[in-house]
Amino acid sequence: MLRVLALLTCLAAPALAEPVNFPAETSYDGTPVTLEASLHLPDGPGPHPAVILMHGCGGLQPSVAEALDLHAEALNAAGFAALILDSFGPRGIGGGHVCETYERLGDARRYRMQDARDAKAYLANRPKIDSANIFAMGQSNGGSVTIRLSQRNTREFRALAAYYPWCGAFNRLGSNATLTTPLIVFGGDADDWVPPDDCTTITAEGAEYAVHIYPGAAHSFDLQIPEQRFQGHLVGNNAAAENDSRAKMIAFFKRHLARP
């Protein structure tokens, strides 16, 4: 049975991606880090716009890798390259370690902002990548990273997407936030880990801000797992939210492409 399941998994997998690595500007516990990623290229000579995909606080676990592969496959079909970035594996901190404390989550947001910039610099030097059109998307903690990136003093990415992020990542005065980069946020109203209320009450100015909340969707709604509890919180797939959010993300990115 295991051999059959393995065979079916291989048959269903998207085209093989290229494993890549590049140095991280930030060390971890004083040790230099080499980031690891997989680069998924669409058909054609390019140069292609590209999207950096970032996992949540649980790291690049199999179900997360599968979900990001599906996003990459859809992005490739739309003409985008996709880089699935592993921030935690190279630092030796996978398996939910970061999820366990607010301090680790906060630390991760800080160094992962630089990881995203390092990934962008790597992609910009690839001949098949359009360096003027690099985007980023993140799940959960990775989504909070994209919220932070949307408020930098300068626009570093063409546009950003945040899946079920912690919306406390907004720097704001009251309910107002200033963005330098267009941002789209997706959440579920059944998310009891990071409820989306703060995302819906934000008034953003400076760049486009869109938020979509899906009825009945829990945290990690784009993972191909049944609803279950992870560290006490409800997580699991909601097909309607998964499919609609992916289509809206791609449309949002297409709308914000830099034209020659």
C-alpha positions as CSV (number, residue, x, y, z in Angstrom):
1,M,0.0,0.0,0.0
2,L,2.8,2.5,0.9
3,R,4.4,1.8,-2.5
4,V,1.1,2.5,-4.3
5,L,0.6,5.8,-2.3
6,A,4.2,6.8,-3.1
7,L,3.6,6.1,-6.8
8,L,0.4,8.1,-6.9
9,T,2.1,11.0,-5.1
10,C,4.8,11.0,-7.8
11,L,2.3,10.9,-10.6
12,A,0.3,13.8,-9.1
13,A,3.3,16.0,-8.4
14,P,4.0,19.1,-10.5
15,A,7.0,19.4,-12.7
16,L,10.3,18.9,-11.0
17,A,11.7,22.1,-9.4
18,E,15.3,23.2,-9.2
19,P,16.8,23.0,-5.7
20,V,18.7,26.2,-5.0
21,N,20.5,27.9,-2.1
22,F,22.0,31.3,-1.3
23,P,23.4,32.9,1.8
24,A,21.2,34.7,4.4
25,E,22.3,38.1,5.4
26,T,21.2,37.4,9.0
27,S,23.0,34.7,11.1
28,Y,21.1,32.5,13.6
29,D,22.5,32.1,17.1
30,G,25.7,33.5,15.7
31,T,26.0,30.9,13.0
32,P,25.9,31.8,9.3
33,V,22.8,30.5,7.4
34,T,22.5,29.2,3.9
35,L,18.9,29.5,2.8
36,E,17.4,26.7,0.8
37,A,14.6,26.9,-1.8
38,S,13.0,25.2,-4.8
39,L,12.6,27.2,-8.0
40,H,9.6,26.4,-10.2
41,L,9.8,27.9,-13.7
42,P,6.9,28.2,-16.1
43,D,7.3,27.2,-19.8
44,G,9.0,29.6,-22.1
45,P,12.3,31.5,-22.3
46,G,11.3,34.3,-20.0
47,P,12.1,36.6,-18.3
48,H,9.2,35.7,-16.0
49,P,7.7,37.6,-13.1
50,A,8.3,35.7,-9.9
51,V,6.7,35.1,-6.5
52,I,8.5,34.1,-3.3
53,L,6.4,31.7,-1.3
54,M,6.9,31.6,2.5
55,H,5.7,29.0,5.0
56,G,4.1,29.5,8.4
57,C,5.5,29.0,11.9
58,G,5.4,25.2,11.5
59,G,8.1,25.3,8.9
60,L,8.1,23.4,5.6
61,Q,6.3,20.3,6.8
62,P,5.0,17.9,4.2
63,S,1.4,19.3,4.1
64,V,2.8,22.8,3.9
65,A,5.2,21.9,1.1
66,E,2.3,20.3,-0.8
67,A,0.2,23.4,-0.4
68,L,3.0,25.6,-1.6
69,D,3.6,23.3,-4.5
70,L,0.0,23.7,-5.6
71,H,0.3,27.5,-5.4
72,A,3.5,27.3,-7.4
73,E,1.8,25.1,-10.0
74,A,-1.0,27.6,-10.4
75,L,1.4,30.5,-10.6
76,N,3.4,28.7,-13.3
77,A,0.3,28.2,-15.3
78,A,-0.3,31.9,-15.1
79,G,3.2,32.7,-16.3
80,F,4.9,33.4,-13.0
81,A,8.0,31.7,-11.6
82,A,7.7,30.6,-8.0
83,L,10.4,30.2,-5.3
84,I,9.4,28.1,-2.3
85,L,11.7,29.4,0.5
86,D,12.6,27.4,3.5
87,S,13.6,29.7,6.4
88,F,13.5,27.2,9.3
89,G,15.1,24.0,8.0
90,P,18.5,25.6,7.4
91,R,18.3,27.1,10.9
92,G,17.4,23.7,12.4
93,I,14.1,24.9,13.9
94,G,11.3,23.1,12.1
95,G,8.4,21.0,13.5
96,G,6.5,23.8,15.1
97,H,9.3,25.1,17.3
98,V,8.7,28.7,16.3
99,C,5.0,28.5,17.0
100,E,5.5,27.8,20.7
101,T,6.3,31.3,21.9
102,Y,5.5,34.9,21.0
103,E,9.2,35.7,21.3
104,R,10.2,33.1,18.6
105,L,7.3,34.3,16.4
106,G,8.5,37.9,16.7
107,D,12.1,37.0,16.0
108,A,11.1,35.0,13.0
109,R,9.2,37.9,11.5
110,R,12.3,40.1,11.8
111,Y,14.8,37.7,10.2
112,R,12.4,36.4,7.6
113,M,11.9,40.0,6.3
114,Q,15.5,39.9,5.4
115,D,15.2,36.3,4.1
116,A,12.6,37.6,1.6
117,R,15.0,40.4,0.5
118,D,17.8,37.8,0.1
119,A,15.5,35.6,-2.0
120,K,14.6,38.7,-4.1
121,A,18.2,39.5,-4.7
122,Y,18.9,35.9,-5.7
123,L,16.0,35.8,-8.2
124,A,17.0,39.2,-9.7
125,N,20.3,37.6,-10.8
126,R,18.6,34.7,-12.5
127,P,18.4,35.3,-16.3
128,K,14.9,33.8,-16.7
129,I,13.5,36.1,-14.0
130,D,12.1,39.6,-14.6
131,S,13.8,41.5,-11.8
132,A,11.3,44.4,-12.1
133,N,8.4,42.1,-11.2
134,I,9.1,40.1,-8.0
135,F,6.3,39.5,-5.6
136,A,6.0,37.6,-2.3
137,M,3.3,35.6,-0.5
138,G,3.3,34.1,3.0
139,Q,1.2,31.8,5.1
140,S,0.6,32.6,8.8
141,N,3.9,33.8,10.2
142,G,5.1,34.2,6.6
143,G,1.9,36.3,6.0
144,S,2.8,38.5,8.9
145,V,6.2,39.0,7.3
146,T,4.5,40.2,4.1
147,I,2.4,42.7,6.1
148,R,5.6,44.1,7.6
149,L,7.2,44.3,4.1
150,S,4.1,46.2,2.8
151,Q,5.0,49.1,5.2
152,R,8.7,49.6,4.5
153,N,9.9,53.1,3.7
154,T,10.5,52.1,0.1
155,R,8.6,49.7,-2.1
156,E,10.7,46.5,-2.3
157,F,8.2,44.2,-4.0
158,R,5.6,44.7,-6.7
159,A,2.8,43.4,-4.5
160,L,2.3,41.1,-1.5
161,A,-0.1,38.5,-0.3
162,A,-0.8,37.3,3.2
163,Y,-2.7,34.1,4.0
164,Y,-4.2,33.9,7.5
165,P,-1.6,36.3,9.0
166,W,-1.4,37.8,12.5
167,C,-2.7,41.2,11.7
168,G,-1.1,42.8,14.7
169,A,1.9,42.9,12.4
170,F,0.5,46.2,11.0
171,N,2.2,49.3,12.2
172,R,-0.7,51.7,12.7
173,L,-2.0,54.7,14.4
174,G,-5.4,53.7,15.7
175,S,-7.1,51.9,12.9
176,N,-5.0,53.6,10.2
177,A,-1.9,52.0,8.4
178,T,0.3,53.4,5.7
179,L,1.4,51.0,3.0
180,T,4.2,51.5,0.4
181,T,3.4,48.2,-1.4
182,P,0.0,46.8,-2.5
183,L,-1.2,44.1,-0.2
184,I,-4.0,41.5,-0.3
185,V,-5.0,39.5,2.8
186,F,-7.0,36.3,3.1
187,G,-8.4,34.9,6.3
188,G,-11.2,32.7,7.6
189,D,-13.9,33.6,10.1
190,A,-13.4,30.3,11.9
191,D,-9.7,31.0,12.6
192,D,-9.2,30.7,16.3
193,W,-5.4,31.1,16.1
194,V,-5.1,34.5,14.5
195,P,-8.7,35.8,14.1
196,P,-8.9,38.2,11.1
197,D,-10.7,41.0,12.9
198,D,-7.7,43.3,13.0
199,C,-7.3,42.9,9.2
200,T,-10.9,43.9,8.5
201,T,-10.9,47.0,10.7
202,I,-7.7,48.5,9.3
203,T,-7.9,51.5,7.0
204,A,-4.9,51.5,4.8
205,E,-3.6,54.3,2.6
206,G,-0.6,54.8,0.3
207,A,-1.1,51.6,-1.7
208,E,-3.9,49.2,-2.5
209,Y,-5.2,47.1,0.3
210,A,-7.7,44.3,-0.1
211,V,-9.0,41.8,2.4
212,H,-11.1,38.7,1.9
213,I,-12.6,36.7,4.8
214,Y,-14.1,33.3,4.0
215,P,-17.1,31.9,6.0
216,G,-16.3,28.7,7.8
217,A,-12.6,28.7,6.9
218,A,-10.1,27.9,9.7
219,H,-6.4,28.6,9.9
220,S,-4.3,26.9,7.2
221,F,-7.3,26.6,4.9
222,D,-5.1,26.0,1.8
223,L,-3.4,22.9,3.3
224,Q,-4.6,19.5,2.0
225,I,-5.5,18.2,5.4
226,P,-8.9,17.6,7.1
227,E,-9.8,20.0,9.9
228,Q,-7.9,19.1,13.1
229,R,-6.3,20.6,16.1
230,F,-2.6,21.7,15.9
231,Q,-1.2,23.2,19.2
232,G,-4.7,23.7,20.3
233,H,-6.0,25.6,17.3
234,L,-8.3,24.6,14.5
235,V,-6.5,24.1,11.1
236,G,-7.5,22.4,7.9
237,N,-8.6,22.7,4.3
238,N,-11.5,24.7,3.0
239,A,-11.6,24.1,-0.7
240,A,-13.8,27.1,-1.6
241,A,-11.4,29.5,0.3
242,E,-8.3,27.8,-1.1
243,N,-9.4,28.0,-4.8
244,D,-10.9,31.5,-4.6
245,S,-8.0,33.0,-2.7
246,R,-5.5,31.5,-5.2
247,A,-7.4,33.0,-8.1
248,K,-7.7,36.4,-6.4
249,M,-4.0,36.4,-5.5
250,I,-2.9,35.7,-9.1
251,A,-5.3,38.4,-10.4
252,F,-3.9,40.9,-7.8
253,F,-0.3,40.2,-8.8
254,K,-1.2,40.4,-12.6
255,R,-2.8,43.8,-12.0
256,H,0.3,45.1,-10.3
257,L,2.9,43.9,-12.9
258,A,5.3,46.7,-13.9
259,R,4.8,47.2,-17.6
260,P,7.7,48.1,-20.0
